[in-house]
Amino acid sequence: MLVDIALQILRVVLIVFIILGIIGNGLNLFIFTRRTLSRSSCTLYLIAASIDNILVICISLLTRLLANGFSLDVAKTSDVMCKLRFYFGYVFFALSPYFYTLACFDRYCSSSASATRRSLCNKKVAKRLIIGAIILACILYFHMAIFYEIIRTGPSFTCNARPGTYELFYRIFYLVIYCILPSFCMTVLCALTLNNIRQQSRRIQPVSGTGKDGSRRLDRHLIRMLFAQIITQVLSILPFAILNLVGFLTDRRTDLFGFFNQIFTIPLFVSYVTSFYIFTMSSRIYRQELLRLFWFRKVGDDGREFSLRTLTNGRSIQTRIKGTVSESAT
């Protein structure tokens, strides 16, 4: 009974998450590729995370909604579909925290006093690290493509980890690699970045040009956006991590555990859905770019009108000057 209630709640929440997530992450891609924000290497990690979030929504959330909400579980159609759905689902699920961890590393290097560390903040390095993270995730989760299979659970069948030793290994692996390690790395890098920023504020800075001031302003906004997202990421993982720890000590087959297992997956999806809304609330530059994205035609028309008015006024001034010169000559 409790599990049925949880599934009803999950169905409604997943529908809302899918709609908000696709809209929000789609807008992220448009905004981060605009000239103002695309100058920073950190933006590449955020673009990669937004693309990954869309893949998580389309693969994990959508198939989970179909399975739990409408009894259409594509993973149970064959062993191949079972392995592919969970392998790619978990790879994409893991990539977003990895990308945010790399973004934290980028901001740590950017705020460092070491020129060597600051040299790592460029788009060439970012692209290599993104590709490296994808390859690493594919290797780390490859065991799921081997040991996930359709198994009988009572009168029905389900796609799950092979019972026994592998199931225990998988739960420990998931707890460490997905729940603990990225959260720990992101927290440490955020703390180190804040320490670098405090040290920068204590040093006497020479008067810099407008371009450098604009770059520092963008860096501050990116750090603020990233920190807000990291807090959300860690808090959303925490309930599911605690539940997995409790699962080692209690019977996982009870209705109460099944209820919380379904409910605690809701915050787990939050960070994949809400990044756009968090960035909008935490950064004025992001809000400005969002407004420009929606009002680019109006801005363009105003710009053309301004240029035409300037050109017309310039011609009028030139005409008046010529007229004055002619009158003086006569």
N, C-alpha and C positions, 0 to 999 in steps of 0.2 A: 504493500500500500504506500509506504513512504517513498519507495523508488518510483512508483507511478506519478506521485505528486512532483517529485524532482524532475522527471522527464517532461511533464507538462510545463513546468517553469522554464526548463532548459529550452524547450521548443520556442516559446515566445521570445526569450532573451536572444537566442541564436538568430532569429529572423531580424530583430532590431540590430544586432551586431553586424550581420552581413550587409545590411543596407548602409549603416553608418560607416562601416569599415571600408567598403569599396569607394564610397563618395570621398571620405576623408583622405585615404591613401592616394586616390587619384589626384586630388587637389595638391597633396604633398609633392607629387611628381611635377605638376605644372609649376608650382611655386619655387621648388628647389632648382629647377632648370632655368629660372630667370636670371638675368645678368647680375643683379645685386647679390644674390645668395650663392650663385654657382662659382664665385671666385675662390671660395675656401675649399680645401681638400676634405674638410669634415663633411661638407655637403654630399660628397660622393657616398660616404657610408650611410647617410640618412636616406639618400635615394635608393641605395641597395636594400636598406631595411624596409622602405615603403613598398618596393617591388615584392620583397619576400612576404610582407604582410598580406598583400593581395593574393599571393599564391596560397598562403595559409588559410585565408578566408575561403578561397575557391575550392581547395582540396579538403582541408581538415574540417572547417566549420560547416561547409555545405553538405559533405558526405555524412557528418555527424548528425546534422539536422534531418537528412533523409532517413538515416538509420533509426534514430531515437524518436523522431517526431512522426514519421510516416511509414515506418517499417520497410524501408527500401534500402537495405544494406548491400551496397555493391561489393564490399569486401568478402561477403559470404558466397558470391557466385562461383568462385573457383580459388584454388590455392594461389595461382598467379596473381589474381586481383587482390587477394588478401595480402600477399607479400609486397606488391607494388604500392598499394594504398598506404600501408603503415610505414614502409621504408621512406617513400618520398614525403609522406605527411610529417614524419618526425624529423627528417632532414631539413625541410623548410621551417618547421617549428623551432629547430635549434638555431637556424642561421640568424634570425633577427637579434637575439641576445648577443651573438658573436659580433654582428655588425655594430651594435651599440657599444660593445666593449672596445672595438677598434676605434670608434669615434671618440670614446673617452681617452684612449691612448693618444690619438691625434691632438686632442685639446691639452693633454698633459705635456706633450712635446712642444706644442705651440706656445705654452706659457712658461717653458723652461728657460733658464738663463744660459743653458748650453747651446752653442751654435750647432753642434753636431745633432742634438735632439731636434732642434727646430728645423733642420734640413730634411727631417723625415716627414714634415708636413707639406707634401706636394702630391699632386694628382697621380703622378706616375707610381709612387709608392702605394698610394691608396688603392689603385686598380690592382696592383699585384697582391696586396693583402686581402682584398675582397675575393679574388680568384683563389688564393690560398685557403681562405676560410671555407669556401664552397667545397674545395677538394677534401679538406680535413673533415668536414661534416659528412661527406659521402663515404669516407673511409671509416670513420668512427661508428656510423650507424649501419654499416653494411651487414652486420650480423643479424639485423632484423629481417633482411631479405632472405635469410637462410632459415631462421628458427621461428618465424611467425607462420602460423598455419591455421587451417580450419579445424577446430576441435569440438568434441561433444561436451556440452555443459547441461546435464540433465536431459530433458526431452528435446532440446534444441541444439543448434550448432552456432558457434561464434568464431570470429577471427581473433586469435590471441597468441601470446607467447607460449612456446612449448612448455608444458608443466614440468616441474622438477627443478633441477639445478639451474637451467637457463632462465627460468622465470625469476628465481632469486637474484641471479647475476643481473638480469635486465632491470630489476627494480633498484638495485644498488647503483648500477650504471646511470640510470635516468636521474636518480636523486643527486648524484655527484656531478655528472657532466652537464645536465640541464639546470638543475635547481641551485646547487651550491656554488659551483666553480664560476659561472658567469656573474652571478650576483656578488660574489666575493671580489672578483677582478674589477668590476665596475665601481664598487664601493671604494676600494683602495685607490684606483686611478682618480676618482672624483676627489678624494681627500688630498691626494698629492697635487692635483691641479689647483685646488683651493689654497694649498700651502704655497705654491708657486705664485699665485695671484697676490697673496699677502706680502710675499717677499718683493714682488714688483712694486707694490704700492709704497713700500718703505724706501725704495731706492729713488734718488732724485733723477727725474726724467728730463732730458733736454727738450726744448721746444721743437716739435716735429711738424712736418708738412701736413696739408689737408688729407692727402692720400693715405698716409700712415695712420692718421687719426680715424679715418673712415674704416680702415682695415681693423684697427683695434676695437672700434665700436661694433663691427660685425662679429668679431671674435667673442666679445662679451655677450652678445645676444645668442650666439650659437651655444656658448657654455651654459647660459641660463636655460635655453630650450632643452639641451641635452640632459642637464641635471634634473629637470622636472620629469623628463621621460624615464630616466634611470630610477628615480624614486618610485614612479608608477610601476616600472618593470619589476623591481625587487618586491614591492608590496603585493603585486599580483601573483608572483610565484610562491610567496611565503605560505599561504594557506595550504596549497597543494603539497608543498614540501613537508609541512607538519603532518598532513594526512598520511603521506607515504611513510614517515617515521613511525607513526602510530600503527600503520599497517603491518609493521614487523613484529609488533607486540600483541596484536589482537587478531581475532578471526575476521577475515575480509569478506566472508560469505554472509554476514548478517545483513538484515534490511537497513539497520541504522548506518552501517559503514557504506552500503550501496547508496543510500540517500546522500550522505556527505561527499561521497566520491563524485556524484553527478553535480551537486551544488558547487563544490570547490573547483570544478573545471570552469565555472563562469568567470571568476577573477583571473584565471589563467589566460583567458582570451582577451582580457581588457587591453593589455598593452599592444596587441596587434590591431586594435580597432580605434584607439583613442589618441594616437600620436598627433594627428592633425589638430584636434581640439585642444590638446595640451600645448602644442607649439603656438596656437593662436592666442591662448590665454597668457603665455609666458613671455612673448616677444613682440615688441612694437614694430620692428622691422618686418617680421612675418605677417603681421596684420596689414601693414602698408602694402606689401607685395600682393596680399590676397585681394585688397581693394583695387589695386592696379590691374590685377588679372581680370576682375569682373567689369571694370570701367575703362578698359584699354581703348575702346572706341571713342568714348567721351573725351578721354585724355588726348587721344590722337587728334580728334576734331578741334579741341581747344588749342593744341599745339600748332595745327595748320592755320587756325584762325589768327593766333598770335604772330606766326611767321608772315602771313599775308598782310596783317595790320602793320607790322614792322616794315615790310617791304614797301607798302603803300606810303607810309609816313616818310620813309627814306627818299622815295621818289619826289614826294611833295617838297621835302627840304631841299633836294637838289634843284627842283624847278624854281623855288624861291631864290636860291643862291644865284642861279643863272639869270633870273629876272633882275635881281639887284645889281649884278655885274653889268648887265646890258644898260640899265638906267644910268649907272655911273659913267659908262663909256660915252653915252650921248650927252 
